[in-house]
Amino acid sequence: MKKALSVLSMIFSALAAVGSLTFLHPCIHEDGTAAACASAGTLLMILGFAGLAVGTLTMFVRGRTLQILLSVLLLAVSLGLFLIPGVLAPLCMMETMRCHLITKPAARVLGALTGCCALLLLYLQLIPGRKGTDQ
């Protein structure tokens, strides 16, 4: 169960990272210059790759304390994915721009899904009487 949750969190994080460069990219002006929301796309990419790295580590780390720490870190990354577009990083002013219509909702969904995986991983680690092994 834990490995499946780790793989799911890796998939959602990879979608955020790669998506911010491809199908979820923020707005681009007609002259090719970056829009105000370009920083949101960059931060999504960075946090997506960070979530991918943490998810990979959760698959191979054995210690219970370290597993709990990695689950909390993955939860923080997912919260960042959720809050970046529009809260932590500015978006364009017009609500009809691509960053408001595509990037923001997709980042919120991917952040929420990654957060659910992180919460379940944390819950599985905190159940009394369970060891750090995959059961």
Secondary structure, DSSP 8 states (H G I E B T S, - for coil): -HHHHHHHHHHHHHHHHHHTTTTT---B-TTS-B-TTHHHHHHHHHHHHHHHHHHHHHHH---HHHHHHHHHHHHHHHHHHHHTBTTTB---SSTTSHIIIIIHHHHHHHHHHHHHHHHHHHHHHHSTT--SS--
